[in-house]
Amino acid sequence: MTTPMRNRITRLIATFAIASAIALPRAALAADSGLDKMRARIAAFITDKMEKLGGSHIIYKVDSDALRETITTDLRDEVYKALREGKIAFAGLAIRDGGVDVKIADAKGRELLARKLESAAEGLPTHALAVTDAGDGLIRLAPTDAGSAARLRDLVEDSIAMIEQRLKDAGVTLASVQPEGTDRIRIFLPGVMEPDRITAIFAKQVKVSFRLIDATMSAEQAQSSTPPAGTEVMFGFKDKRPYLVKASALDGDDISYAGPGYTGDTKEPIASFRFNGRGTRRFAHITAENVGMPFAIALDDKVISAPVIREPITGGSGQISGNFTLEEANSVAMLLRAGSLPGRLGLVEQQVVQPAAKP
């Protein structure tokens, strides 16, 4: 492999190590000293409250093995996408030993792949991807230790944001959620003497689904009679109206990013989301096959939005609107993110802390 080509491919952090999770904003935030100072103040305040009130101490661990699997799967999907778009002849594209192998016999094909991947990663850091020329046209791409560590930090930060939002949604407003080590998260909850009540919140995985709406019968009719096979009635997140939906066509595992925002014209609060490579292809196929049909985006058993497919959605991203407040848009985004976190939370420890004895 030529040095220029190696240099170009080595610059491809975005597609593989960060853009797949779209965690750059949180990573930048985590690096900011202001966040560290704010966390220190919160921790000091919560520690004081724990001493006076007692409470619960809970430690979670993110699943770093699942994260590594997600990183390599995203890498393979992005390489496949670039190969297909560039009409590059290849063979043997596969995940192997924590990386991705692909064989491209034609030197021009290898150069074109490098350019396409470089274009996708333009302007982003350069340390997350290692490229090895195995000879005879075989290229091996693998995340570096530094790139994997950066993704793990981003995942922990993402998990902290999700935990904070879900605690708030559950009415728990006095809490300190802090990173501990490389892959653990510590939660202090003053005054909460039943940690099982809190861990139950995170024991249930949020189910995100994209479902076509059945138009052969109204939801009201389905409620009072026998609905078509393979359908069920769900109710709206805000409007409480019934929706007759088909089986899930796409699940939240393929969402790589979700966050709150505003529409460009009306400035209405929305939740934005983006799919990984596999989800992008599946969503493009579903929307192309169902132009003019409504589909529902559901969290657990609640429909949060039911737009009509106006055209094929091939870019892999979308917006969810529903007359939300900004707080509701943020909550929806965090639930979307909770349903797609590659590192599931594992409970490591929970204990009750008794209040300090009064003098």
Protein Blocks (a to p, Z undefined) as FASTA:
>chain_A
ZZklmmmmmmmmmmmmmmmnopmlmmmmmmpmklmmmmmmmmmmmmmmmmmnopaddddd
ddfklmmmmmmmmmmmmmmmmmmmnopacehiaceehiacdddfblklmmmmmmmmmmmm
goiafklbccddebjhiacddddfklmmmmmmmmmmmmmmmmmmmmmmnopabdcdddeh
jlbccdddehiablklmmmmmmpccddddddddfkbcfklmmmmccdehiacdddfklop
acdddddfbdfklpcbdcddddfklopacddddddfklmmmmmmmmmmmghiacdddehj
acfbdcddfbdcfkopacddehiafklmmmmmmmmmmmmofbdcddfbdcdddddddZZ
